[in-house]
Protein backbone atom coordinates (compact mmCIF):
# COMPACT_ATOMS: atom_id res chain seq x y z
CA UNK A 1 0.00 0.00 0.00
CA UNK A 2 1.33 3.46 -0.85
CA UNK A 3 1.08 6.65 1.12
CA UNK A 4 -1.79 8.98 0.23
CA UNK A 5 -0.77 11.77 -2.10
CA UNK A 6 0.17 14.87 -0.18
CA UNK A 7 0.17 18.08 -2.14
CA UNK A 8 3.05 20.14 -0.87
CA UNK A 9 2.94 19.98 2.89
CA UNK A 10 -0.77 19.31 3.32
CA UNK A 11 -2.12 17.54 6.40
CA UNK A 12 -4.89 15.31 5.00
CA UNK A 13 -7.33 13.36 7.20
CA UNK A 14 -5.49 10.11 6.40
CA UNK A 15 -2.60 11.42 8.52
CA UNK A 16 -4.76 11.93 11.61
CA UNK A 17 -5.88 9.58 14.37
CA UNK A 18 -9.54 10.50 14.42
CA UNK A 19 -11.68 7.78 15.96
CA UNK A 20 -12.16 7.19 19.67
CA UNK A 21 -11.41 3.49 19.22
CA UNK A 22 -8.04 4.31 17.62
CA UNK A 23 -7.14 6.65 20.50
CA UNK A 24 -8.14 4.03 23.07
CA UNK A 25 -6.16 1.29 21.33
CA UNK A 26 -3.02 3.41 21.18
CA UNK A 27 -3.41 4.45 24.81
CA UNK A 28 -3.95 0.85 25.89
CA UNK A 29 -1.28 -0.99 23.90
CA UNK A 30 1.11 1.77 22.86
CA UNK A 31 4.47 2.63 24.35
CA UNK A 32 5.03 5.91 26.18
CA UNK A 33 8.07 8.09 25.64
CA UNK A 34 8.57 11.65 26.81
CA UNK A 35 11.01 14.49 27.12
CA UNK A 36 10.63 17.86 28.79
CA UNK A 37 8.47 19.24 25.94
CA UNK A 38 6.20 16.40 24.76
CA UNK A 39 4.77 13.09 25.91
CA UNK A 40 4.06 10.60 23.12
CA UNK A 41 2.12 7.34 23.05
CA UNK A 42 2.90 5.28 19.96
CA UNK A 43 1.55 2.08 18.51
CA UNK A 44 1.78 0.29 15.19
CA UNK A 45 -0.28 1.99 12.52
CA UNK A 46 -2.60 0.15 10.15
CA UNK A 47 -1.52 2.69 7.53
CA UNK A 48 1.78 2.87 5.64
CA UNK A 49 2.41 6.37 7.00
CA UNK A 50 2.49 8.08 10.40
CA UNK A 51 -0.69 9.44 11.94
CA UNK A 52 -1.07 12.14 14.60
CA UNK A 53 -3.54 12.43 17.45
CA UNK A 54 -3.50 15.36 19.85
CA UNK A 55 -4.30 15.35 23.55
CA UNK A 56 -4.29 18.85 24.97
CA UNK A 57 -6.32 19.18 28.15
CA UNK A 58 -7.58 22.24 29.97
CA UNK A 59 -4.59 22.18 32.30
CA UNK A 60 -2.51 23.37 29.34
CA UNK A 61 -4.14 26.80 29.57
CA UNK A 62 -7.05 28.74 28.17
CA UNK A 63 -8.51 28.08 24.71
CA UNK A 64 -6.11 30.45 22.97
CA UNK A 65 -3.09 28.72 24.54
CA UNK A 66 -4.41 25.21 23.84
CA UNK A 67 -5.13 26.04 20.20
CA UNK A 68 -1.66 27.57 19.75
CA UNK A 69 -0.06 24.41 21.16
CA UNK A 70 -2.14 22.22 18.84
CA UNK A 71 -1.26 24.34 15.80
CA UNK A 72 2.45 24.13 16.59
CA UNK A 73 2.39 20.36 17.14
CA UNK A 74 0.39 19.81 13.93
CA UNK A 75 2.85 22.00 12.01
CA UNK A 76 5.83 20.12 13.45
CA UNK A 77 4.22 16.81 12.43
CA UNK A 78 3.31 18.11 8.99
CA UNK A 79 6.86 19.26 8.30
CA UNK A 80 8.45 16.06 9.62
CA UNK A 81 5.88 13.48 8.40
CA UNK A 82 8.19 12.17 5.67
CA UNK A 83 10.92 11.52 8.28
CA UNK A 84 8.64 9.74 10.76
CA UNK A 85 8.08 5.97 10.88
CA UNK A 86 4.61 4.54 10.14
CA UNK A 87 3.18 4.61 13.67
CA UNK A 88 0.19 6.21 15.34
CA UNK A 89 1.41 9.01 17.59
CA UNK A 90 -0.71 10.51 20.35
CA UNK A 91 1.04 13.68 21.45
CA UNK A 92 0.47 15.73 24.58
CA UNK A 93 2.48 18.76 25.71
CA UNK A 94 4.38 18.51 28.98
CA UNK A 95 3.57 21.17 31.58
CA UNK A 96 5.31 24.54 31.25
CA UNK A 97 8.02 23.75 28.70
CA UNK A 98 5.56 22.18 26.28
CA UNK A 99 3.52 25.37 26.27
CA UNK A 100 6.51 27.62 25.64
CA UNK A 101 8.30 25.49 23.05
CA UNK A 102 9.14 26.87 19.64
CA UNK A 103 8.33 25.13 16.37
CA UNK A 104 11.95 24.08 15.88
CA UNK A 105 12.09 22.57 19.38
CA UNK A 106 8.85 20.67 18.81
CA UNK A 107 10.06 19.33 15.46
CA UNK A 108 13.27 18.00 16.99
CA UNK A 109 11.43 16.58 19.97
CA UNK A 110 8.79 14.85 17.82
CA UNK A 111 11.37 13.15 15.58
CA UNK A 112 13.49 12.01 18.54
CA UNK A 113 10.50 10.68 20.48
CA UNK A 114 9.11 8.85 17.46
CA UNK A 115 12.47 7.12 16.99
CA UNK A 116 12.54 6.11 20.67
CA UNK A 117 8.98 4.81 20.44
CA UNK A 118 9.77 2.70 17.37
CA UNK A 119 12.78 1.22 19.17
CA UNK A 120 10.60 0.29 22.15
CA UNK A 121 7.92 -1.16 19.88
CA UNK A 122 10.60 -3.26 18.16
CA UNK A 123 11.92 -4.45 21.53
CA UNK A 124 8.40 -5.35 22.61
CA UNK A 125 7.74 -7.33 19.42
CA UNK A 126 11.05 -9.19 19.86
CA UNK A 127 9.94 -10.39 23.29
CA UNK A 128 11.87 -7.88 25.41
CA UNK A 129 10.04 -5.88 28.04
CA UNK A 130 11.97 -2.69 27.28
CA UNK A 131 12.36 -1.91 30.99
CA UNK A 132 16.09 -1.36 30.63
CA UNK A 133 15.68 1.90 28.66
FIDREN-465771 format. One record per atom (N, C-alpha, C, O): residue in three letters; atom name; x, y, z. Coordinates in nm, 2 decimals, decimal comma. Layout:
% FIDREN-465771
 code site      x      y      z
  ALA   CA      X      Y      Z
...
END
This chain:
% FIDREN-465771
 code site      x      y      z
  UNK    N   0,08  -0,12   0,00
  UNK   CA   0,00   0,00   0,00
  UNK    C   0,09   0,12   0,00
  UNK    O   0,19   0,13   0,07
  UNK    N   0,05   0,22  -0,08
  UNK   CA   0,13   0,35  -0,09
  UNK    C   0,07   0,46   0,00
  UNK    O  -0,05   0,45   0,04
  UNK    N   0,16   0,55   0,03
  UNK   CA   0,11   0,66   0,11
  UNK    C   0,01   0,75   0,03
  UNK    O   0,03   0,76  -0,09
  UNK    N  -0,09   0,81   0,10
  UNK   CA  -0,18   0,90   0,02
  UNK    C  -0,10   1,02  -0,03
  UNK    O   0,00   1,06   0,02
  UNK    N  -0,14   1,07  -0,15
  UNK   CA  -0,08   1,18  -0,21
  UNK    C  -0,09   1,30  -0,12
  UNK    O  -0,21   1,34  -0,09
  UNK    N   0,02   1,36  -0,09
  UNK   CA   0,02   1,49  -0,02
  UNK    C   0,06   1,60  -0,11
  UNK    O   0,17   1,59  -0,17
  UNK    N  -0,02   1,69  -0,13
  UNK   CA   0,02   1,81  -0,21
  UNK    C   0,09   1,91  -0,13
  UNK    O   0,04   1,97  -0,03
  UNK    N   0,22   1,93  -0,17
  UNK   CA   0,30   2,01  -0,09
  UNK    C   0,32   1,96   0,05
  UNK    O   0,37   1,85   0,07
  UNK    N   0,28   2,04   0,15
  UNK   CA   0,29   2,00   0,29
  UNK    C   0,16   1,99   0,35
  UNK    O   0,14   2,02   0,47
  UNK    N   0,06   1,94   0,28
  UNK   CA  -0,08   1,93   0,33
  UNK    C  -0,08   1,83   0,45
  UNK    O   0,01   1,75   0,47
  UNK    N  -0,19   1,84   0,53
  UNK   CA  -0,21   1,75   0,64
  UNK    C  -0,35   1,69   0,62
  UNK    O  -0,44   1,73   0,69
  UNK    N  -0,36   1,59   0,53
  UNK   CA  -0,49   1,53   0,50
  UNK    C  -0,54   1,45   0,61
  UNK    O  -0,47   1,41   0,70
  UNK    N  -0,67   1,42   0,61
  UNK   CA  -0,73   1,34   0,72
  UNK    C  -0,67   1,20   0,74
  UNK    O  -0,67   1,14   0,85
  UNK    N  -0,61   1,14   0,63
  UNK   CA  -0,55   1,01   0,64
  UNK    C  -0,43   1,01   0,73
  UNK    O  -0,38   0,91   0,78
  UNK    N  -0,38   1,13   0,76
  UNK   CA  -0,26   1,14   0,85
  UNK    C  -0,30   1,17   1,00
  UNK    O  -0,21   1,21   1,08
  UNK    N  -0,43   1,16   1,03
  UNK   CA  -0,48   1,19   1,16
  UNK    C  -0,54   1,07   1,23
  UNK    O  -0,60   0,99   1,16
  UNK    N  -0,52   1,06   1,36
  UNK   CA  -0,59   0,96   1,44
  UNK    C  -0,72   1,03   1,47
  UNK    O  -0,72   1,13   1,55
  UNK    N  -0,83   0,97   1,43
  UNK   CA  -0,95   1,05   1,44
  UNK    C  -1,06   0,98   1,52
  UNK    O  -1,15   1,05   1,58
  UNK    N  -1,06   0,85   1,53
  UNK   CA  -1,17   0,78   1,60
  UNK    C  -1,13   0,75   1,74
  UNK    O  -1,02   0,72   1,77
  UNK    N  -1,23   0,75   1,83
  UNK   CA  -1,22   0,72   1,97
  UNK    C  -1,15   0,58   1,99
  UNK    O  -1,06   0,57   2,07
  UNK    N  -1,19   0,48   1,91
  UNK   CA  -1,14   0,35   1,92
  UNK    C  -0,99   0,35   1,89
  UNK    O  -0,92   0,27   1,96
  UNK    N  -0,95   0,43   1,80
  UNK   CA  -0,80   0,43   1,76
  UNK    C  -0,72   0,50   1,88
  UNK    O  -0,61   0,45   1,91
  UNK    N  -0,78   0,60   1,94
  UNK   CA  -0,71   0,67   2,05
  UNK    C  -0,70   0,57   2,16
  UNK    O  -0,60   0,55   2,22
  UNK    N  -0,81   0,50   2,19
  UNK   CA  -0,81   0,40   2,31
  UNK    C  -0,72   0,29   2,28
  UNK    O  -0,65   0,25   2,38
  UNK    N  -0,71   0,24   2,16
  UNK   CA  -0,62   0,13   2,13
  UNK    C  -0,47   0,17   2,15
  UNK    O  -0,39   0,10   2,21
  UNK    N  -0,44   0,29   2,10
  UNK   CA  -0,30   0,34   2,12
  UNK    C  -0,27   0,37   2,26
  UNK    O  -0,16   0,34   2,31
  UNK    N  -0,36   0,42   2,34
  UNK   CA  -0,34   0,45   2,48
  UNK    C  -0,32   0,31   2,56
  UNK    O  -0,24   0,31   2,65
  UNK    N  -0,40   0,21   2,52
  UNK   CA  -0,40   0,08   2,59
  UNK    C  -0,27   0,00   2,56
  UNK    O  -0,21  -0,05   2,65
  UNK    N  -0,24  -0,01   2,43
  UNK   CA  -0,13  -0,10   2,39
  UNK    C   0,00  -0,03   2,35
  UNK    O   0,10  -0,09   2,33
  UNK    N   0,00   0,10   2,33
  UNK   CA   0,11   0,18   2,29
  UNK    C   0,22   0,19   2,39
  UNK    O   0,20   0,17   2,51
  UNK    N   0,34   0,23   2,35
  UNK   CA   0,45   0,26   2,44
  UNK    C   0,45   0,41   2,46
  UNK    O   0,41   0,49   2,38
  UNK    N   0,50   0,45   2,58
  UNK   CA   0,50   0,59   2,62
  UNK    C   0,65   0,63   2,62
  UNK    O   0,73   0,57   2,69
  UNK    N   0,68   0,74   2,56
  UNK   CA   0,81   0,81   2,56
  UNK    C   0,78   0,96   2,59
  UNK    O   0,68   1,01   2,54
  UNK    N   0,88   1,02   2,65
  UNK   CA   0,86   1,17   2,68
  UNK    C   0,99   1,23   2,70
  UNK    O   1,09   1,17   2,73
  UNK    N   0,99   1,36   2,68
  UNK   CA   1,10   1,45   2,71
  UNK    C   1,04   1,57   2,79
  UNK    O   0,93   1,56   2,83
  UNK    N   1,12   1,67   2,80
  UNK   CA   1,06   1,79   2,88
  UNK    C   0,97   1,87   2,80
  UNK    O   0,91   1,97   2,86
  UNK    N   0,94   1,85   2,67
  UNK   CA   0,85   1,92   2,59
  UNK    C   0,72   1,85   2,56
  UNK    O   0,61   1,90   2,57
  UNK    N   0,73   1,72   2,52
  UNK   CA   0,62   1,64   2,48
  UNK    C   0,62   1,50   2,54
  UNK    O   0,72   1,45   2,58
  UNK    N   0,50   1,45   2,55
  UNK   CA   0,48   1,31   2,59
  UNK    C   0,41   1,24   2,47
  UNK    O   0,31   1,30   2,42
  UNK    N   0,46   1,13   2,43
  UNK   CA   0,41   1,06   2,31
  UNK    C   0,37   0,92   2,35
  UNK    O   0,45   0,85   2,41
  UNK    N   0,25   0,87   2,30
  UNK   CA   0,21   0,73   2,31
  UNK    C   0,22   0,69   2,16
  UNK    O   0,16   0,76   2,07
  UNK    N   0,28   0,58   2,13
  UNK   CA   0,29   0,53   2,00
  UNK    C   0,25   0,38   1,99
  UNK    O   0,28   0,30   2,08
  UNK    N   0,19   0,35   1,88
  UNK   CA   0,15   0,21   1,85
  UNK    C   0,16   0,19   1,70
  UNK    O   0,17   0,28   1,62
  UNK    N   0,17   0,06   1,66
  UNK   CA   0,18   0,03   1,52
  UNK    C   0,06   0,08   1,45
  UNK    O  -0,06   0,08   1,50
  UNK    N   0,08   0,14   1,33
  UNK   CA  -0,03   0,20   1,25
  UNK    C  -0,08   0,10   1,15
  UNK    O   0,00   0,03   1,09
  UNK    N  -0,21   0,10   1,12
  UNK   CA  -0,26   0,01   1,01
  UNK    C  -0,23   0,08   0,88
  UNK    O  -0,25   0,01   0,77
  UNK    N  -0,18   0,20   0,88
  UNK   CA  -0,15   0,27   0,75
  UNK    C   0,00   0,27   0,72
  UNK    O   0,08   0,24   0,81
  UNK    N   0,04   0,29   0,60
  UNK   CA   0,18   0,29   0,56
  UNK    C   0,25   0,42   0,59
  UNK    O   0,36   0,44   0,54
  UNK    N   0,19   0,50   0,67
  UNK   CA   0,24   0,64   0,70
  UNK    C   0,21   0,67   0,85
  UNK    O   0,12   0,61   0,91
  UNK    N   0,28   0,77   0,90
  UNK   CA   0,25   0,81   1,04
  UNK    C   0,12   0,88   1,05
  UNK    O   0,07   0,95   0,96
  UNK    N   0,05   0,87   1,17
  UNK   CA  -0,07   0,94   1,19
  UNK    C  -0,06   1,01   1,33
  UNK    O   0,01   0,96   1,42
  UNK    N  -0,12   1,13   1,34
  UNK   CA  -0,11   1,21   1,46
  UNK    C  -0,24   1,23   1,53
  UNK    O  -0,34   1,25   1,46
  UNK    N  -0,24   1,21   1,66
  UNK   CA  -0,35   1,24   1,74
  UNK    C  -0,31   1,34   1,85
  UNK    O  -0,20   1,32   1,91
  UNK    N  -0,39   1,44   1,89
  UNK   CA  -0,35   1,54   1,98
  UNK    C  -0,43   1,52   2,11
  UNK    O  -0,55   1,50   2,11
  UNK    N  -0,36   1,54   2,23
  UNK   CA  -0,43   1,54   2,36
  UNK    C  -0,38   1,66   2,43
  UNK    O  -0,28   1,66   2,49
  UNK    N  -0,46   1,76   2,43
  UNK   CA  -0,43   1,89   2,50
  UNK    C  -0,55   1,92   2,59
  UNK    O  -0,65   1,97   2,54
  UNK    N  -0,53   1,90   2,72
  UNK   CA  -0,63   1,92   2,81
  UNK    C  -0,64   2,06   2,86
  UNK    O  -0,55   2,14   2,83
  UNK    N  -0,74   2,09   2,95
  UNK   CA  -0,76   2,22   3,00
  UNK    C  -0,65   2,27   3,09
  UNK    O  -0,63   2,39   3,11
  UNK    N  -0,57   2,18   3,15
  UNK   CA  -0,46   2,22   3,23
  UNK    C  -0,35   2,29   3,15
  UNK    O  -0,26   2,36   3,21
  UNK    N  -0,35   2,27   3,02
  UNK   CA  -0,25   2,34   2,93
  UNK    C  -0,27   2,49   2,92
  UNK    O  -0,18   2,56   2,88
  UNK    N  -0,39   2,54   2,96
  UNK   CA  -0,41   2,68   2,96
  UNK    C  -0,55   2,71   2,90
  UNK    O  -0,63   2,62   2,88
  UNK    N  -0,57   2,84   2,87
  UNK   CA  -0,70   2,87   2,82
  UNK    C  -0,71   2,83   2,67
  UNK    O  -0,62   2,78   2,62
  UNK    N  -0,83   2,86   2,61
  UNK   CA  -0,85   2,81   2,47
  UNK    C  -0,75   2,86   2,37
  UNK    O  -0,70   2,79   2,28
  UNK    N  -0,71   2,99   2,39
  UNK   CA  -0,61   3,04   2,30
  UNK    C  -0,48   2,97   2,31
  UNK    O  -0,41   2,94   2,21
  UNK    N  -0,44   2,94   2,43
  UNK   CA  -0,31   2,87   2,45
  UNK    C  -0,32   2,73   2,40
  UNK    O  -0,22   2,68   2,33
  UNK    N  -0,43   2,66   2,43
  UNK   CA  -0,44   2,52   2,38
  UNK    C  -0,44   2,51   2,23
  UNK    O  -0,38   2,42   2,18
  UNK    N  -0,51   2,60   2,17
  UNK   CA  -0,51   2,60   2,02
  UNK    C  -0,38   2,64   1,96
  UNK    O  -0,34   2,58   1,86
  UNK    N  -0,30   2,73   2,02
  UNK   CA  -0,17   2,76   1,98
  UNK    C  -0,08   2,63   1,98
  UNK    O   0,00   2,60   1,89
  UNK    N  -0,08   2,56   2,10
  UNK   CA  -0,01   2,44   2,12
  UNK    C  -0,04   2,34   2,01
  UNK    O   0,05   2,28   1,95
  UNK    N  -0,17   2,32   1,98
  UNK   CA  -0,21   2,22   1,88
  UNK    C  -0,17   2,26   1,74
  UNK    O  -0,12   2,18   1,67
  UNK    N  -0,17   2,39   1,71
  UNK   CA  -0,13   2,43   1,58
  UNK    C   0,02   2,41   1,56
  UNK    O   0,07   2,36   1,46
  UNK    N   0,10   2,43   1,67
  UNK   CA   0,25   2,41   1,66
  UNK    C   0,28   2,26   1,65
  UNK    O   0,37   2,23   1,57
  UNK    N   0,21   2,18   1,72
  UNK   CA   0,24   2,04   1,71
  UNK    C   0,20   1,98   1,58
  UNK    O   0,27   1,90   1,52
  UNK    N   0,08   2,02   1,53
  UNK   CA   0,04   1,98   1,39
  UNK    C   0,14   2,03   1,29
  UNK    O   0,17   1,95   1,20
  UNK    N   0,19   2,15   1,30
  UNK   CA   0,28   2,20   1,20
  UNK    C   0,42   2,12   1,21
  UNK    O   0,47   2,09   1,11
  UNK    N   0,46   2,09   1,33
  UNK   CA   0,58   2,01   1,35
  UNK    C   0,57   1,87   1,28
  UNK    O   0,65   1,83   1,21
  UNK    N   0,45   1,81   1,30
  UNK   CA   0,42   1,68   1,24
  UNK    C   0,42   1,69   1,09
  UNK    O   0,47   1,61   1,02
  UNK    N   0,35   1,79   1,04
  UNK   CA   0,33   1,81   0,90
  UNK    C   0,47   1,83   0,83
  UNK    O   0,49   1,77   0,72
  UNK    N   0,56   1,90   0,89
  UNK   CA   0,69   1,93   0,83
  UNK    C   0,78   1,80   0,84
  UNK    O   0,87   1,79   0,76
  UNK    N   0,76   1,72   0,94
  UNK   CA   0,84   1,61   0,96
  UNK    C   0,78   1,47   0,92
  UNK    O   0,84   1,37   0,94
  UNK    N   0,66   1,47   0,87
  UNK   CA   0,59   1,35   0,84
  UNK    C   0,67   1,25   0,75
  UNK    O   0,66   1,13   0,77
  UNK    N   0,74   1,30   0,66
  UNK   CA   0,82   1,22   0,57
  UNK    C   0,94   1,15   0,64
  UNK    O   0,99   1,05   0,59
  UNK    N   0,98   1,21   0,75
  UNK   CA   1,09   1,15   0,83
  UNK    C   1,05   1,06   0,94
  UNK    O   1,13   0,99   1,00
  UNK    N   0,92   1,05   0,96
  UNK   CA   0,86   0,97   1,08
  UNK    C   0,83   0,83   1,03
  UNK    O   0,79   0,81   0,92
  UNK    N   0,84   0,73   1,12
  UNK   CA   0,81   0,60   1,09
  UNK    C   0,66   0,58   1,08
  UNK    O   0,58   0,67   1,14
  UNK    N   0,61   0,47   1,02
  UNK   CA   0,46   0,45   1,01
  UNK    C   0,40   0,40   1,15
  UNK    O   0,37   0,28   1,16
  UNK    N   0,38   0,49   1,24
  UNK   CA   0,32   0,46   1,37
  UNK    C   0,21   0,56   1,40
  UNK    O   0,21   0,67   1,34
  UNK    N   0,12   0,53   1,48
  UNK   CA   0,02   0,62   1,53
  UNK    C   0,08   0,69   1,65
  UNK    O   0,12   0,63   1,75
  UNK    N   0,08   0,82   1,65
  UNK   CA   0,14   0,90   1,76
  UNK    C   0,03   0,98   1,83
  UNK    O  -0,03   1,06   1,76
  UNK    N   0,02   0,96   1,96
  UNK   CA  -0,07   1,05   2,04
  UNK    C   0,02   1,14   2,11
  UNK    O   0,10   1,10   2,20
  UNK    N   0,01   1,27   2,09
  UNK   CA   0,10   1,37   2,14
  UNK    C   0,03   1,46   2,24
  UNK    O  -0,07   1,51   2,21
  UNK    N   0,10   1,48   2,36
  UNK   CA   0,05   1,57   2,46
  UNK    C   0,16   1,66   2,50
  UNK    O   0,28   1,61   2,52
  UNK    N   0,14   1,79   2,52
  UNK   CA   0,25   1,88   2,57
  UNK    C   0,28   1,85   2,72
  UNK    O   0,18   1,82   2,80
  UNK    N   0,40   1,86   2,76
  UNK   CA   0,44   1,85   2,90
  UNK    C   0,40   1,99   2,96
  UNK    O   0,38   2,08   2,89
  UNK    N   0,40   2,00   3,09
  UNK   CA   0,36   2,12   3,16
  UNK    C   0,41   2,25   3,10
  UNK    O   0,37   2,28   2,99
  UNK    N   0,49   2,32   3,16
  UNK   CA   0,53   2,45   3,13
  UNK    C   0,61   2,46   3,00
  UNK    O   0,59   2,54   2,91
  UNK    N   0,71   2,37   2,99
  UNK   CA   0,80   2,38   2,87
  UNK    C   0,73   2,34   2,74
  UNK    O   0,76   2,39   2,63
  UNK    N   0,63   2,25   2,75
  UNK   CA   0,56   2,22   2,63
  UNK    C   0,47   2,34   2,58
  UNK    O   0,45   2,35   2,46
  UNK    N   0,43   2,42   2,67
  UNK   CA   0,35   2,54   2,63
  UNK    C   0,44   2,65   2,57
  UNK    O   0,39   2,73   2,49
  UNK    N   0,56   2,65   2,61
  UNK   CA   0,65   2,76   2,56
  UNK    C   0,75   2,72   2,45
  UNK    O   0,83   2,80   2,41
  UNK    N   0,74   2,60   2,40
  UNK   CA   0,83   2,55   2,30
  UNK    C   0,81   2,62   2,17
  UNK    O   0,70   2,65   2,13
  UNK    N   0,92   2,63   2,10
  UNK   CA   0,91   2,69   1,96
  UNK    C   0,89   2,57   1,86
  UNK    O   0,90   2,46   1,90
  UNK    N   0,86   2,61   1,74
  UNK   CA   0,83   2,51   1,64
  UNK    C   0,96   2,42   1,61
  UNK    O   0,94   2,30   1,60
  UNK    N   1,07   2,48   1,61
  UNK   CA   1,20   2,41   1,59
  UNK    C   1,22   2,31   1,70
  UNK    O   1,26   2,19   1,68
  UNK    N   1,19   2,35   1,82
  UNK   CA   1,21   2,26   1,94
  UNK    C   1,11   2,14   1,93
  UNK    O   1,14   2,03   1,96
  UNK    N   0,99   2,17   1,89
  UNK   CA   0,88   2,07   1,88
  UNK    C   0,92   1,97   1,77
  UNK    O   0,89   1,85   1,78
  UNK    N   0,97   2,02   1,66
  UNK   CA   1,01   1,93   1,55
  UNK    C   1,11   1,83   1,59
  UNK    O   1,10   1,71   1,56
  UNK    N   1,22   1,89   1,65
  UNK   CA   1,33   1,80   1,70
  UNK    C   1,28   1,70   1,80
  UNK    O   1,31   1,58   1,80
  UNK    N   1,20   1,74   1,89
  UNK   CA   1,14   1,66   2,00
  UNK    C   1,06   1,55   1,94
  UNK    O   1,07   1,43   1,98
  UNK    N   0,97   1,58   1,84
  UNK   CA   0,88   1,48   1,78
  UNK    C   0,96   1,38   1,71
  UNK    O   0,92   1,26   1,72
  UNK    N   1,06   1,41   1,63
  UNK   CA   1,14   1,31   1,56
  UNK    C   1,21   1,22   1,65
  UNK    O   1,21   1,10   1,64
  UNK    N   1,27   1,28   1,76
  UNK   CA   1,35   1,20   1,85
  UNK    C   1,26   1,10   1,93
  UNK    O   1,29   0,99   1,95
  UNK    N   1,14   1,15   1,97
  UNK   CA   1,05   1,07   2,05
  UNK    C   0,99   0,96   1,96
  UNK    O   0,97   0,85   2,01
  UNK    N   0,96   0,99   1,84
  UNK   CA   0,91   0,89   1,75
  UNK    C   1,02   0,77   1,73
  UNK    O   0,98   0,66   1,72
  UNK    N   1,14   0,81   1,71
  UNK   CA   1,25   0,71   1,70
  UNK    C   1,26   0,63   1,82
  UNK    O   1,27   0,50   1,81
  UNK    N   1,25   0,69   1,94
  UNK   CA   1,25   0,61   2,07
  UNK    C   1,14   0,52   2,08
  UNK    O   1,15   0,40   2,12
  UNK    N   1,02   0,56   2,04
  UNK   CA   0,90   0,48   2,04
  UNK    C   0,91   0,36   1,95
  UNK    O   0,87   0,25   1,99
  UNK    N   0,96   0,38   1,83
  UNK   CA   0,98   0,27   1,74
  UNK    C   1,07   0,17   1,79
  UNK    O   1,05   0,05   1,78
  UNK    N   1,18   0,21   1,86
  UNK   CA   1,28   0,12   1,92
  UNK    C   1,21   0,04   2,03
  UNK    O   1,23  -0,08   2,04
  UNK    N   1,13   0,10   2,11
  UNK   CA   1,06   0,03   2,22
  UNK    C   0,96  -0,07   2,16
  UNK    O   0,94  -0,18   2,21
  UNK    N   0,89  -0,03   2,05
  UNK   CA   0,79  -0,12   1,99
  UNK    C   0,86  -0,24   1,93
  UNK    O   0,81  -0,35   1,94
  UNK    N   0,98  -0,22   1,87
  UNK   CA   1,06  -0,33   1,82
  UNK    C   1,11  -0,42   1,93
  UNK    O   1,10  -0,54   1,91
  UNK    N   1,15  -0,36   2,04
  UNK   CA   1,19  -0,45   2,15
  UNK    C   1,08  -0,53   2,20
  UNK    O   1,09  -0,65   2,24
  UNK    N   0,96  -0,47   2,21
  UNK   CA   0,84  -0,54   2,26
  UNK    C   0,80  -0,65   2,17
  UNK    O   0,77  -0,76   2,21
  UNK    N   0,81  -0,63   2,04
  UNK   CA   0,77  -0,73   1,94
  UNK    C   0,88  -0,85   1,94
  UNK    O   0,85  -0,96   1,90
  UNK    N   1,00  -0,82   1,98
  UNK   CA   1,11  -0,92   1,99
  UNK    C   1,10  -1,00   2,12
  UNK    O   1,18  -1,09   2,14
  UNK    N   1,01  -0,96   2,20
  UNK   CA   0,99  -1,04   2,33
  UNK    C   1,06  -0,97   2,45
  UNK    O   1,04  -1,02   2,56
  UNK    N   1,13  -0,86   2,43
  UNK   CA   1,19  -0,79   2,54
  UNK    C   1,08  -0,70   2,61
  UNK    O   0,98  -0,67   2,55
  UNK    N   1,10  -0,67   2,73
  UNK   CA   1,00  -0,59   2,80
  UNK    C   1,04  -0,44   2,78
  UNK    O   0,95  -0,36   2,79
  UNK    N   1,16  -0,41   2,75
  UNK   CA   1,20  -0,27   2,73
  UNK    C   1,22  -0,19   2,86
  UNK    O   1,23  -0,07   2,85
  UNK    N   1,22  -0,26   2,97
  UNK   CA   1,24  -0,19   3,10
  UNK    C   1,38  -0,14   3,12
  UNK    O   1,39  -0,05   3,21
  UNK    N   1,47  -0,18   3,04
  UNK   CA   1,61  -0,14   3,06
  UNK    C   1,64   0,00   3,00
  UNK    O   1,75   0,05   3,01
  UNK    N   1,54   0,06   2,93
  UNK   CA   1,57   0,19   2,87
  UNK    C   1,58   0,30   2,96
  UNK    O   1,60   0,42   2,92
END
